[in-house]
């Protein structure tokens, strides 16, 4: 069994009470279904007490999938291109 270590701030995330599927795209999800899922995920993030920590984590670690800190994959990629978030250390 593989377990993933979490940081203390993650235990306070609003997403802990919501199914993971709301934040991560199932295979072949497109169009309106994807837009609706992302909007629903972002609505959870909007009321999260650790939103900024989550967003910073996702940008620093280059999370490739899902909604993190109220941002989807494309939004995070754009912020990384324009900001101070370098690639994670090897």
PyMOL Python script that loads the backbone (N, CA, C, O; Angstrom):
from pymol import cmd

cmd.read_pdbstr("""\
ATOM      1  N   UNK A   1       0.844  -1.186   0.000  1.00  0.00           N
ATOM      2  CA  UNK A   1       0.000   0.000   0.000  1.00  0.00           C
ATOM      3  C   UNK A   1       0.883   1.242   0.000  1.00  0.00           C
ATOM      4  O   UNK A   1       1.819   1.348   0.793  1.00  0.00           O
ATOM      5  N   UNK A   2       0.576   2.186  -0.901  1.00  0.00           N
ATOM      6  CA  UNK A   2       1.328   3.421  -0.991  1.00  0.00           C
ATOM      7  C   UNK A   2       0.534   4.518  -0.291  1.00  0.00           C
ATOM      8  O   UNK A   2      -0.662   4.685  -0.528  1.00  0.00           O
ATOM      9  N   UNK A   3       1.213   5.254   0.565  1.00  0.00           N
ATOM     10  CA  UNK A   3       0.563   6.388   1.208  1.00  0.00           C
ATOM     11  C   UNK A   3       1.288   7.647   0.799  1.00  0.00           C
ATOM     12  O   UNK A   3       2.495   7.633   0.560  1.00  0.00           O
ATOM     13  N   UNK A   4       0.553   8.730   0.720  1.00  0.00           N
ATOM     14  CA  UNK A   4       1.125   9.998   0.336  1.00  0.00           C
ATOM     15  C   UNK A   4       1.166  10.901   1.556  1.00  0.00           C
ATOM     16  O   UNK A   4       0.150  11.116   2.216  1.00  0.00           O
ATOM     17  N   UNK A   5       2.345  11.425   1.851  1.00  0.00           N
ATOM     18  CA  UNK A   5       2.478  12.347   2.974  1.00  0.00           C
ATOM     19  C   UNK A   5       1.798  13.657   2.612  1.00  0.00           C
ATOM     20  O   UNK A   5       1.915  14.144   1.488  1.00  0.00           O
ATOM     21  N   UNK A   6       1.095  14.211   3.569  1.00  0.00           N
ATOM     22  CA  UNK A   6       0.470  15.502   3.322  1.00  0.00           C
ATOM     23  C   UNK A   6       1.050  16.522   4.295  1.00  0.00           C
ATOM     24  O   UNK A   6       1.517  16.182   5.383  1.00  0.00           O
ATOM     25  N   UNK A   7       1.006  17.761   3.877  1.00  0.00           N
ATOM     26  CA  UNK A   7       1.470  18.842   4.722  1.00  0.00           C
ATOM     27  C   UNK A   7       0.336  19.216   5.666  1.00  0.00           C
ATOM     28  O   UNK A   7      -0.834  19.028   5.330  1.00  0.00           O
ATOM     29  N   UNK A   8       0.666  19.746   6.849  1.00  0.00           N
ATOM     30  CA  UNK A   8      -0.375  20.077   7.836  1.00  0.00           C
ATOM     31  C   UNK A   8      -1.491  20.969   7.289  1.00  0.00           C
ATOM     32  O   UNK A   8      -2.654  20.772   7.641  1.00  0.00           O
ATOM     33  N   UNK A   9      -1.168  21.928   6.451  1.00  0.00           N
ATOM     34  CA  UNK A   9      -2.204  22.820   5.923  1.00  0.00           C
ATOM     35  C   UNK A   9      -3.238  22.058   5.105  1.00  0.00           C
ATOM     36  O   UNK A   9      -4.396  22.470   5.029  1.00  0.00           O
ATOM     37  N   UNK A  10      -2.830  20.950   4.493  1.00  0.00           N
ATOM     38  CA  UNK A  10      -3.742  20.199   3.637  1.00  0.00           C
ATOM     39  C   UNK A  10      -4.908  19.585   4.411  1.00  0.00           C
ATOM     40  O   UNK A  10      -5.975  19.361   3.839  1.00  0.00           O
ATOM     41  N   UNK A  11      -4.725  19.317   5.677  1.00  0.00           N
ATOM     42  CA  UNK A  11      -5.819  18.735   6.463  1.00  0.00           C
ATOM     43  C   UNK A  11      -6.945  19.729   6.698  1.00  0.00           C
ATOM     44  O   UNK A  11      -8.048  19.334   7.078  1.00  0.00           O
ATOM     45  N   UNK A  12      -6.683  21.015   6.476  1.00  0.00           N
ATOM     46  CA  UNK A  12      -7.692  22.050   6.684  1.00  0.00           C
ATOM     47  C   UNK A  12      -8.380  22.474   5.390  1.00  0.00           C
ATOM     48  O   UNK A  12      -9.227  23.367   5.405  1.00  0.00           O
ATOM     49  N   UNK A  13      -8.030  21.849   4.281  1.00  0.00           N
ATOM     50  CA  UNK A  13      -8.597  22.221   2.994  1.00  0.00           C
ATOM     51  C   UNK A  13     -10.085  21.916   2.891  1.00  0.00           C
ATOM     52  O   UNK A  13     -10.548  20.876   3.359  1.00  0.00           O
ATOM     53  N   UNK A  14     -10.825  22.823   2.279  1.00  0.00           N
ATOM     54  CA  UNK A  14     -12.259  22.611   2.062  1.00  0.00           C
ATOM     55  C   UNK A  14     -12.499  21.378   1.193  1.00  0.00           C
ATOM     56  O   UNK A  14     -13.554  20.750   1.286  1.00  0.00           O
ATOM     57  N   UNK A  15     -11.545  21.035   0.365  1.00  0.00           N
ATOM     58  CA  UNK A  15     -11.686  19.889  -0.537  1.00  0.00           C
ATOM     59  C   UNK A  15     -11.702  18.552   0.196  1.00  0.00           C
ATOM     60  O   UNK A  15     -12.100  17.539  -0.380  1.00  0.00           O
ATOM     61  N   UNK A  16     -11.282  18.536   1.434  1.00  0.00           N
ATOM     62  CA  UNK A  16     -11.242  17.277   2.190  1.00  0.00           C
ATOM     63  C   UNK A  16     -12.636  16.693   2.398  1.00  0.00           C
ATOM     64  O   UNK A  16     -12.776  15.504   2.684  1.00  0.00           O
ATOM     65  N   UNK A  17     -13.664  17.523   2.258  1.00  0.00           N
ATOM     66  CA  UNK A  17     -15.036  17.077   2.467  1.00  0.00           C
ATOM     67  C   UNK A  17     -15.770  16.803   1.153  1.00  0.00           C
ATOM     68  O   UNK A  17     -16.977  16.558   1.154  1.00  0.00           O
ATOM     69  N   UNK A  18     -15.045  16.844   0.039  1.00  0.00           N
ATOM     70  CA  UNK A  18     -15.655  16.738  -1.288  1.00  0.00           C
ATOM     71  C   UNK A  18     -14.987  15.582  -2.044  1.00  0.00           C
ATOM     72  O   UNK A  18     -13.782  15.376  -1.898  1.00  0.00           O
ATOM     73  N   UNK A  19     -15.733  14.836  -2.838  1.00  0.00           N
ATOM     74  CA  UNK A  19     -15.125  13.747  -3.612  1.00  0.00           C
ATOM     75  C   UNK A  19     -13.999  14.264  -4.527  1.00  0.00           C
ATOM     76  O   UNK A  19     -14.131  15.319  -5.148  1.00  0.00           O
ATOM     77  N   UNK A  20     -12.927  13.531  -4.600  1.00  0.00           N
ATOM     78  CA  UNK A  20     -11.763  13.875  -5.408  1.00  0.00           C
ATOM     79  C   UNK A  20     -12.130  14.102  -6.868  1.00  0.00           C
ATOM     80  O   UNK A  20     -11.513  14.925  -7.544  1.00  0.00           O
ATOM     81  N   UNK A  21     -13.126  13.380  -7.353  1.00  0.00           N
ATOM     82  CA  UNK A  21     -13.527  13.479  -8.750  1.00  0.00           C
ATOM     83  C   UNK A  21     -13.943  14.895  -9.159  1.00  0.00           C
ATOM     84  O   UNK A  21     -13.921  15.231 -10.343  1.00  0.00           O
ATOM     85  N   UNK A  22     -14.314  15.708  -8.200  1.00  0.00           N
ATOM     86  CA  UNK A  22     -14.702  17.073  -8.532  1.00  0.00           C
ATOM     87  C   UNK A  22     -13.478  17.888  -8.985  1.00  0.00           C
ATOM     88  O   UNK A  22     -13.625  18.850  -9.739  1.00  0.00           O
ATOM     89  N   UNK A  23     -12.297  17.516  -8.538  1.00  0.00           N
ATOM     90  CA  UNK A  23     -11.095  18.298  -8.806  1.00  0.00           C
ATOM     91  C   UNK A  23     -10.228  17.747  -9.933  1.00  0.00           C
ATOM     92  O   UNK A  23      -9.363  18.451 -10.452  1.00  0.00           O
ATOM     93  N   UNK A  24     -10.453  16.502 -10.309  1.00  0.00           N
ATOM     94  CA  UNK A  24      -9.613  15.866 -11.319  1.00  0.00           C
ATOM     95  C   UNK A  24     -10.472  15.299 -12.445  1.00  0.00           C
ATOM     96  O   UNK A  24     -11.488  14.647 -12.205  1.00  0.00           O
ATOM     97  N   UNK A  25     -10.045  15.560 -13.669  1.00  0.00           N
ATOM     98  CA  UNK A  25     -10.779  15.192 -14.864  1.00  0.00           C
ATOM     99  C   UNK A  25     -10.747  13.690 -15.124  1.00  0.00           C
ATOM    100  O   UNK A  25      -9.678  13.079 -15.128  1.00  0.00           O
ATOM    101  N   UNK A  26     -11.924  13.095 -15.341  1.00  0.00           N
ATOM    102  CA  UNK A  26     -11.928  11.696 -15.765  1.00  0.00           C
ATOM    103  C   UNK A  26     -11.437  11.605 -17.219  1.00  0.00           C
ATOM    104  O   UNK A  26     -11.414  12.604 -17.936  1.00  0.00           O
ATOM    105  N   UNK A  27     -11.054  10.426 -17.630  1.00  0.00           N
ATOM    106  CA  UNK A  27     -10.598  10.224 -19.008  1.00  0.00           C
ATOM    107  C   UNK A  27     -11.650  10.717 -19.996  1.00  0.00           C
ATOM    108  O   UNK A  27     -12.848  10.499 -19.819  1.00  0.00           O
ATOM    109  N   UNK A  28     -11.174  11.377 -21.026  1.00  0.00           N
ATOM    110  CA  UNK A  28     -12.011  11.846 -22.131  1.00  0.00           C
ATOM    111  C   UNK A  28     -13.056  12.902 -21.771  1.00  0.00           C
ATOM    112  O   UNK A  28     -13.989  13.128 -22.542  1.00  0.00           O
ATOM    113  N   UNK A  29     -12.917  13.543 -20.629  1.00  0.00           N
ATOM    114  CA  UNK A  29     -13.855  14.609 -20.279  1.00  0.00           C
ATOM    115  C   UNK A  29     -13.542  15.841 -21.122  1.00  0.00           C
ATOM    116  O   UNK A  29     -12.386  16.245 -21.248  1.00  0.00           O
ATOM    117  N   UNK A  30     -14.583  16.430 -21.694  1.00  0.00           N
ATOM    118  CA  UNK A  30     -14.393  17.590 -22.564  1.00  0.00           C
ATOM    119  C   UNK A  30     -15.576  18.534 -22.457  1.00  0.00           C
ATOM    120  O   UNK A  30     -16.597  18.226 -21.841  1.00  0.00           O
ATOM    121  N   UNK A  31     -15.406  19.679 -23.070  1.00  0.00           N
ATOM    122  CA  UNK A  31     -16.495  20.617 -23.273  1.00  0.00           C
ATOM    123  C   UNK A  31     -17.226  21.048 -22.022  1.00  0.00           C
ATOM    124  O   UNK A  31     -16.630  21.345 -20.987  1.00  0.00           O
ATOM    125  N   UNK A  32     -18.536  21.071 -22.154  1.00  0.00           N
ATOM    126  CA  UNK A  32     -19.388  21.584 -21.080  1.00  0.00           C
ATOM    127  C   UNK A  32     -19.236  20.786 -19.787  1.00  0.00           C
ATOM    128  O   UNK A  32     -19.229  21.373 -18.705  1.00  0.00           O
ATOM    129  N   UNK A  33     -19.116  19.473 -19.876  1.00  0.00           N
ATOM    130  CA  UNK A  33     -18.963  18.654 -18.669  1.00  0.00           C
ATOM    131  C   UNK A  33     -17.697  19.067 -17.909  1.00  0.00           C
ATOM    132  O   UNK A  33     -17.712  19.187 -16.684  1.00  0.00           O
ATOM    133  N   UNK A  34     -16.621  19.279 -18.637  1.00  0.00           N
ATOM    134  CA  UNK A  34     -15.363  19.704 -18.007  1.00  0.00           C
ATOM    135  C   UNK A  34     -15.515  21.089 -17.388  1.00  0.00           C
ATOM    136  O   UNK A  34     -15.089  21.317 -16.255  1.00  0.00           O
ATOM    137  N   UNK A  35     -16.118  22.005 -18.124  1.00  0.00           N
ATOM    138  CA  UNK A  35     -16.313  23.364 -17.621  1.00  0.00           C
ATOM    139  C   UNK A  35     -17.140  23.374 -16.341  1.00  0.00           C
ATOM    140  O   UNK A  35     -16.819  24.095 -15.396  1.00  0.00           O
ATOM    141  N   UNK A  36     -18.193  22.583 -16.310  1.00  0.00           N
ATOM    142  CA  UNK A  36     -19.042  22.522 -15.121  1.00  0.00           C
ATOM    143  C   UNK A  36     -18.307  21.930 -13.923  1.00  0.00           C
ATOM    144  O   UNK A  36     -18.444  22.419 -12.801  1.00  0.00           O
ATOM    145  N   UNK A  37     -17.528  20.879 -14.161  1.00  0.00           N
ATOM    146  CA  UNK A  37     -16.774  20.264 -13.067  1.00  0.00           C
ATOM    147  C   UNK A  37     -15.759  21.251 -12.514  1.00  0.00           C
ATOM    148  O   UNK A  37     -15.625  21.390 -11.298  1.00  0.00           O
ATOM    149  N   UNK A  38     -15.041  21.936 -13.400  1.00  0.00           N
ATOM    150  CA  UNK A  38     -14.034  22.907 -12.961  1.00  0.00           C
ATOM    151  C   UNK A  38     -14.694  24.038 -12.179  1.00  0.00           C
ATOM    152  O   UNK A  38     -14.179  24.462 -11.144  1.00  0.00           O
ATOM    153  N   UNK A  39     -15.812  24.520 -12.661  1.00  0.00           N
ATOM    154  CA  UNK A  39     -16.524  25.590 -11.950  1.00  0.00           C
ATOM    155  C   UNK A  39     -16.948  25.126 -10.559  1.00  0.00           C
ATOM    156  O   UNK A  39     -16.838  25.885  -9.596  1.00  0.00           O
ATOM    157  N   UNK A  40     -17.431  23.891 -10.443  1.00  0.00           N
ATOM    158  CA  UNK A  40     -17.832  23.345  -9.139  1.00  0.00           C
ATOM    159  C   UNK A  40     -16.632  23.221  -8.204  1.00  0.00           C
ATOM    160  O   UNK A  40     -16.733  23.525  -7.015  1.00  0.00           O
ATOM    161  N   UNK A  41     -15.508  22.777  -8.736  1.00  0.00           N
ATOM    162  CA  UNK A  41     -14.298  22.665  -7.917  1.00  0.00           C
ATOM    163  C   UNK A  41     -13.842  24.035  -7.428  1.00  0.00           C
ATOM    164  O   UNK A  41     -13.492  24.206  -6.261  1.00  0.00           O
ATOM    165  N   UNK A  42     -13.850  24.997  -8.325  1.00  0.00           N
ATOM    166  CA  UNK A  42     -13.422  26.348  -7.953  1.00  0.00           C
ATOM    167  C   UNK A  42     -14.351  26.969  -6.913  1.00  0.00           C
ATOM    168  O   UNK A  42     -13.913  27.789  -6.107  1.00  0.00           O
ATOM    169  N   UNK A  43     -15.614  26.592  -6.922  1.00  0.00           N
ATOM    170  CA  UNK A  43     -16.538  27.127  -5.914  1.00  0.00           C
ATOM    171  C   UNK A  43     -16.186  26.596  -4.526  1.00  0.00           C
ATOM    172  O   UNK A  43     -16.380  27.296  -3.532  1.00  0.00           O
ATOM    173  N   UNK A  44     -15.671  25.371  -4.447  1.00  0.00           N
ATOM    174  CA  UNK A  44     -15.192  24.838  -3.174  1.00  0.00           C
ATOM    175  C   UNK A  44     -13.946  25.617  -2.750  1.00  0.00           C
ATOM    176  O   UNK A  44     -13.823  26.022  -1.594  1.00  0.00           O
ATOM    177  N   UNK A  45     -13.041  25.819  -3.679  1.00  0.00           N
ATOM    178  CA  UNK A  45     -11.798  26.541  -3.381  1.00  0.00           C
ATOM    179  C   UNK A  45     -12.069  27.969  -2.904  1.00  0.00           C
ATOM    180  O   UNK A  45     -11.346  28.484  -2.052  1.00  0.00           O
ATOM    181  N   UNK A  46     -13.092  28.602  -3.441  1.00  0.00           N
ATOM    182  CA  UNK A  46     -13.389  29.993  -3.119  1.00  0.00           C
ATOM    183  C   UNK A  46     -13.632  30.208  -1.628  1.00  0.00           C
ATOM    184  O   UNK A  46     -13.450  31.316  -1.123  1.00  0.00           O
ATOM    185  N   UNK A  47     -14.040  29.163  -0.927  1.00  0.00           N
ATOM    186  CA  UNK A  47     -14.337  29.278   0.504  1.00  0.00           C
ATOM    187  C   UNK A  47     -13.317  28.521   1.356  1.00  0.00           C
ATOM    188  O   UNK A  47     -13.580  28.224   2.521  1.00  0.00           O
ATOM    189  N   UNK A  48     -12.168  28.212   0.785  1.00  0.00           N
ATOM    190  CA  UNK A  48     -11.175  27.397   1.473  1.00  0.00           C
ATOM    191  C   UNK A  48     -10.245  28.256   2.334  1.00  0.00           C
ATOM    192  O   UNK A  48      -9.733  29.271   1.862  1.00  0.00           O
ATOM    193  N   UNK A  49     -10.023  27.860   3.588  1.00  0.00           N
ATOM    194  CA  UNK A  49      -9.145  28.627   4.462  1.00  0.00           C
ATOM    195  C   UNK A  49      -7.657  28.526   4.102  1.00  0.00           C
ATOM    196  O   UNK A  49      -6.847  29.312   4.595  1.00  0.00           O
ATOM    197  N   UNK A  50      -7.299  27.573   3.255  1.00  0.00           N
ATOM    198  CA  UNK A  50      -5.888  27.413   2.895  1.00  0.00           C
ATOM    199  C   UNK A  50      -5.656  27.589   1.397  1.00  0.00           C
ATOM    200  O   UNK A  50      -4.693  27.054   0.847  1.00  0.00           O
ATOM    201  N   UNK A  51      -6.537  28.336   0.741  1.00  0.00           N
ATOM    202  CA  UNK A  51      -6.457  28.527  -0.705  1.00  0.00           C
ATOM    203  C   UNK A  51      -5.072  29.000  -1.149  1.00  0.00           C
ATOM    204  O   UNK A  51      -4.509  28.432  -2.084  1.00  0.00           O
ATOM    205  N   UNK A  52      -4.517  30.008  -0.514  1.00  0.00           N
ATOM    206  CA  UNK A  52      -3.223  30.538  -0.966  1.00  0.00           C
ATOM    207  C   UNK A  52      -2.099  29.532  -0.763  1.00  0.00           C
ATOM    208  O   UNK A  52      -1.198  29.450  -1.598  1.00  0.00           O
ATOM    209  N   UNK A  53      -2.126  28.772   0.315  1.00  0.00           N
ATOM    210  CA  UNK A  53      -1.099  27.733   0.529  1.00  0.00           C
ATOM    211  C   UNK A  53      -1.213  26.652  -0.536  1.00  0.00           C
ATOM    212  O   UNK A  53      -0.202  26.180  -1.056  1.00  0.00           O
ATOM    213  N   UNK A  54      -2.428  26.265  -0.856  1.00  0.00           N
ATOM    214  CA  UNK A  54      -2.673  25.244  -1.867  1.00  0.00           C
ATOM    215  C   UNK A  54      -2.192  25.729  -3.235  1.00  0.00           C
ATOM    216  O   UNK A  54      -1.511  24.996  -3.953  1.00  0.00           O
ATOM    217  N   UNK A  55      -2.542  26.944  -3.588  1.00  0.00           N
ATOM    218  CA  UNK A  55      -2.137  27.513  -4.874  1.00  0.00           C
ATOM    219  C   UNK A  55      -0.618  27.582  -4.975  1.00  0.00           C
ATOM    220  O   UNK A  55      -0.042  27.203  -5.995  1.00  0.00           O
ATOM    221  N   UNK A  56       0.024  28.063  -3.927  1.00  0.00           N
ATOM    222  CA  UNK A  56       1.483  28.165  -3.930  1.00  0.00           C
ATOM    223  C   UNK A  56       2.121  26.786  -4.084  1.00  0.00           C
ATOM    224  O   UNK A  56       3.072  26.621  -4.848  1.00  0.00           O
ATOM    225  N   UNK A  57       1.603  25.810  -3.366  1.00  0.00           N
ATOM    226  CA  UNK A  57       2.104  24.436  -3.465  1.00  0.00           C
ATOM    227  C   UNK A  57       1.988  23.923  -4.905  1.00  0.00           C
ATOM    228  O   UNK A  57       2.941  23.373  -5.455  1.00  0.00           O
ATOM    229  N   UNK A  58       0.818  24.110  -5.500  1.00  0.00           N
ATOM    230  CA  UNK A  58       0.583  23.614  -6.857  1.00  0.00           C
ATOM    231  C   UNK A  58       1.509  24.277  -7.863  1.00  0.00           C
ATOM    232  O   UNK A  58       1.986  23.625  -8.791  1.00  0.00           O
ATOM    233  N   UNK A  59       1.765  25.557  -7.688  1.00  0.00           N
ATOM    234  CA  UNK A  59       2.662  26.263  -8.609  1.00  0.00           C
ATOM    235  C   UNK A  59       4.115  25.845  -8.396  1.00  0.00           C
ATOM    236  O   UNK A  59       4.841  25.619  -9.364  1.00  0.00           O
ATOM    237  N   UNK A  60       4.541  25.741  -7.149  1.00  0.00           N
ATOM    238  CA  UNK A  60       5.926  25.355  -6.868  1.00  0.00           C
ATOM    239  C   UNK A  60       6.239  23.934  -7.310  1.00  0.00           C
ATOM    240  O   UNK A  60       7.324  23.668  -7.826  1.00  0.00           O
ATOM    241  N   UNK A  61       5.298  23.023  -7.112  1.00  0.00           N
ATOM    242  CA  UNK A  61       5.545  21.616  -7.442  1.00  0.00           C
ATOM    243  C   UNK A  61       5.108  21.257  -8.854  1.00  0.00           C
ATOM    244  O   UNK A  61       5.254  20.117  -9.293  1.00  0.00           O
ATOM    245  N   UNK A  62       4.568  22.249  -9.560  1.00  0.00           N
ATOM    246  CA  UNK A  62       4.113  22.047 -10.931  1.00  0.00           C
ATOM    247  C   UNK A  62       3.105  20.907 -11.037  1.00  0.00           C
ATOM    248  O   UNK A  62       3.236  20.017 -11.877  1.00  0.00           O
ATOM    249  N   UNK A  63       2.097  20.953 -10.167  1.00  0.00           N
ATOM    250  CA  UNK A  63       1.033  19.945 -10.228  1.00  0.00           C
ATOM    251  C   UNK A  63       0.475  19.925 -11.645  1.00  0.00           C
ATOM    252  O   UNK A  63       0.001  20.952 -12.132  1.00  0.00           O
ATOM    253  N   UNK A  64       0.521  18.782 -12.314  1.00  0.00           N
ATOM    254  CA  UNK A  64       0.104  18.742 -13.715  1.00  0.00           C
ATOM    255  C   UNK A  64      -1.403  18.586 -13.934  1.00  0.00           C
ATOM    256  O   UNK A  64      -1.897  18.880 -15.023  1.00  0.00           O
ATOM    257  N   UNK A  65      -2.130  18.134 -12.931  1.00  0.00           N
ATOM    258  CA  UNK A  65      -3.545  17.812 -13.129  1.00  0.00           C
ATOM    259  C   UNK A  65      -4.418  18.416 -12.037  1.00  0.00           C
ATOM    260  O   UNK A  65      -3.970  18.647 -10.914  1.00  0.00           O
ATOM    261  N   UNK A  66      -5.650  18.662 -12.385  1.00  0.00           N
ATOM    262  CA  UNK A  66      -6.647  19.035 -11.398  1.00  0.00           C
ATOM    263  C   UNK A  66      -6.731  20.515 -11.085  1.00  0.00           C
ATOM    264  O   UNK A  66      -5.958  21.336 -11.579  1.00  0.00           O
ATOM    265  N   UNK A  67      -7.710  20.818 -10.236  1.00  0.00           N
ATOM    266  CA  UNK A  67      -7.897  22.169  -9.724  1.00  0.00           C
ATOM    267  C   UNK A  67      -7.216  22.225  -8.367  1.00  0.00           C
ATOM    268  O   UNK A  67      -7.528  21.445  -7.467  1.00  0.00           O
ATOM    269  N   UNK A  68      -6.292  23.149  -8.234  1.00  0.00           N
ATOM    270  CA  UNK A  68      -5.547  23.369  -6.991  1.00  0.00           C
ATOM    271  C   UNK A  68      -5.562  24.864  -6.704  1.00  0.00           C
ATOM    272  O   UNK A  68      -5.275  25.672  -7.587  1.00  0.00           O
ATOM    273  N   UNK A  69      -5.893  25.226  -5.487  1.00  0.00           N
ATOM    274  CA  UNK A  69      -5.870  26.638  -5.122  1.00  0.00           C
ATOM    275  C   UNK A  69      -6.749  27.499  -6.003  1.00  0.00           C
ATOM    276  O   UNK A  69      -6.451  28.672  -6.230  1.00  0.00           O
ATOM    277  N   UNK A  70      -7.829  26.925  -6.501  1.00  0.00           N
ATOM    278  CA  UNK A  70      -8.761  27.667  -7.331  1.00  0.00           C
ATOM    279  C   UNK A  70      -8.317  27.867  -8.763  1.00  0.00           C
ATOM    280  O   UNK A  70      -8.932  28.639  -9.499  1.00  0.00           O
ATOM    281  N   UNK A  71      -7.257  27.182  -9.173  1.00  0.00           N
ATOM    282  CA  UNK A  71      -6.752  27.312 -10.539  1.00  0.00           C
ATOM    283  C   UNK A  71      -6.749  25.963 -11.242  1.00  0.00           C
ATOM    284  O   UNK A  71      -6.400  24.943 -10.647  1.00  0.00           O
ATOM    285  N   UNK A  72      -7.141  25.963 -12.515  1.00  0.00           N
ATOM    286  CA  UNK A  72      -7.059  24.732 -13.295  1.00  0.00           C
ATOM    287  C   UNK A  72      -5.671  24.620 -13.931  1.00  0.00           C
ATOM    288  O   UNK A  72      -4.821  25.489 -13.739  1.00  0.00           O
ATOM    289  N   UNK A  73      -5.453  23.557 -14.679  1.00  0.00           N
ATOM    290  CA  UNK A  73      -4.136  23.290 -15.261  1.00  0.00           C
ATOM    291  C   UNK A  73      -3.644  24.427 -16.147  1.00  0.00           C
ATOM    292  O   UNK A  73      -2.487  24.835 -16.047  1.00  0.00           O
ATOM    293  N   UNK A  74      -4.510  24.940 -17.009  1.00  0.00           N
ATOM    294  CA  UNK A  74      -4.107  25.997 -17.932  1.00  0.00           C
ATOM    295  C   UNK A  74      -3.791  27.295 -17.197  1.00  0.00           C
ATOM    296  O   UNK A  74      -2.842  27.996 -17.548  1.00  0.00           O
ATOM    297  N   UNK A  75      -4.578  27.612 -16.185  1.00  0.00           N
ATOM    298  CA  UNK A  75      -4.328  28.835 -15.412  1.00  0.00           C
ATOM    299  C   UNK A  75      -2.997  28.760 -14.670  1.00  0.00           C
ATOM    300  O   UNK A  75      -2.261  29.744 -14.602  1.00  0.00           O
ATOM    301  N   UNK A  76      -2.694  27.588 -14.116  1.00  0.00           N
ATOM    302  CA  UNK A  76      -1.399  27.440 -13.422  1.00  0.00           C
ATOM    303  C   UNK A  76      -0.247  27.540 -14.406  1.00  0.00           C
ATOM    304  O   UNK A  76       0.768  28.170 -14.111  1.00  0.00           O
ATOM    305  N   UNK A  77      -0.393  26.926 -15.569  1.00  0.00           N
ATOM    306  CA  UNK A  77       0.674  26.987 -16.579  1.00  0.00           C
ATOM    307  C   UNK A  77       0.930  28.432 -16.995  1.00  0.00           C
ATOM    308  O   UNK A  77       2.081  28.840 -17.151  1.00  0.00           O
ATOM    309  N   UNK A  78      -0.133  29.201 -17.175  1.00  0.00           N
ATOM    310  CA  UNK A  78       0.022  30.609 -17.551  1.00  0.00           C
ATOM    311  C   UNK A  78       0.714  31.403 -16.446  1.00  0.00           C
ATOM    312  O   UNK A  78       1.597  32.212 -16.729  1.00  0.00           O
ATOM    313  N   UNK A  79       0.328  31.186 -15.214  1.00  0.00           N
ATOM    314  CA  UNK A  79       0.983  31.890 -14.104  1.00  0.00           C
ATOM    315  C   UNK A  79       2.460  31.535 -14.009  1.00  0.00           C
ATOM    316  O   UNK A  79       3.294  32.408 -13.769  1.00  0.00           O
ATOM    317  N   UNK A  80       2.788  30.263 -14.196  1.00  0.00           N
ATOM    318  CA  UNK A  80       4.199  29.856 -14.141  1.00  0.00           C
ATOM    319  C   UNK A  80       4.999  30.521 -15.254  1.00  0.00           C
ATOM    320  O   UNK A  80       6.149  30.909 -15.045  1.00  0.00           O
ATOM    321  N   UNK A  81       4.406  30.653 -16.427  1.00  0.00           N
ATOM    322  CA  UNK A  81       5.111  31.296 -17.530  1.00  0.00           C
ATOM    323  C   UNK A  81       5.416  32.755 -17.230  1.00  0.00           C
ATOM    324  O   UNK A  81       6.440  33.284 -17.663  1.00  0.00           O
ATOM    325  N   UNK A  82       4.524  33.403 -16.488  1.00  0.00           N
ATOM    326  CA  UNK A  82       4.658  34.837 -16.242  1.00  0.00           C
ATOM    327  C   UNK A  82       5.226  35.186 -14.876  1.00  0.00           C
ATOM    328  O   UNK A  82       5.350  36.369 -14.556  1.00  0.00           O
ATOM    329  N   UNK A  83       5.575  34.196 -14.059  1.00  0.00           N
ATOM    330  CA  UNK A  83       5.910  34.534 -12.680  1.00  0.00           C
ATOM    331  C   UNK A  83       7.215  33.947 -12.182  1.00  0.00           C
ATOM    332  O   UNK A  83       8.088  33.540 -12.947  1.00  0.00           O
ATOM    333  N   UNK A  84       7.301  33.924 -10.887  1.00  0.00           N
ATOM    334  CA  UNK A  84       8.511  33.529 -10.169  1.00  0.00           C
ATOM    335  C   UNK A  84       8.566  32.060  -9.806  1.00  0.00           C
ATOM    336  O   UNK A  84       9.418  31.672  -9.007  1.00  0.00           O
ATOM    337  N   UNK A  85       7.706  31.235 -10.348  1.00  0.00           N
ATOM    338  CA  UNK A  85       7.680  29.831  -9.953  1.00  0.00           C
ATOM    339  C   UNK A  85       8.554  29.005 -10.884  1.00  0.00           C
ATOM    340  O   UNK A  85       8.118  28.622 -11.970  1.00  0.00           O
ATOM    341  N   UNK A  86       9.779  28.730 -10.468  1.00  0.00           N
ATOM    342  CA  UNK A  86      10.665  27.910 -11.302  1.00  0.00           C
ATOM    343  C   UNK A  86      10.255  26.434 -11.238  1.00  0.00           C
ATOM    344  O   UNK A  86       9.410  26.036 -10.437  1.00  0.00           O
ATOM    345  N   UNK A  87      10.868  25.661 -12.087  1.00  0.00           N
ATOM    346  CA  UNK A  87      10.624  24.222 -12.060  1.00  0.00           C
ATOM    347  C   UNK A  87      11.050  23.666 -10.722  1.00  0.00           C
ATOM    348  O   UNK A  87      11.971  24.185 -10.091  1.00  0.00           O
ATOM    349  N   UNK A  88      10.381  22.606 -10.285  1.00  0.00           N
ATOM    350  CA  UNK A  88      10.750  22.005  -8.999  1.00  0.00           C
ATOM    351  C   UNK A  88      12.130  21.373  -9.121  1.00  0.00           C
ATOM    352  O   UNK A  88      12.514  20.899 -10.190  1.00  0.00           O
ATOM    353  N   UNK A  89      12.870  21.370  -8.018  1.00  0.00           N
ATOM    354  CA  UNK A  89      14.214  20.764  -8.038  1.00  0.00           C
ATOM    355  C   UNK A  89      14.145  19.280  -8.352  1.00  0.00           C
ATOM    356  O   UNK A  89      13.188  18.597  -7.988  1.00  0.00           O
ATOM    357  N   UNK A  90      15.157  18.800  -9.023  1.00  0.00           N
ATOM    358  CA  UNK A  90      15.216  17.377  -9.376  1.00  0.00           C
ATOM    359  C   UNK A  90      15.595  16.535  -8.191  1.00  0.00           C
ATOM    360  O   UNK A  90      15.692  15.314  -8.307  1.00  0.00           O
TER     361      UNK A  90
END
""", "prot")
cmd.dss("prot")
cmd.show_as("cartoon", "prot")
cmd.util.cbc("prot")
cmd.orient("prot")
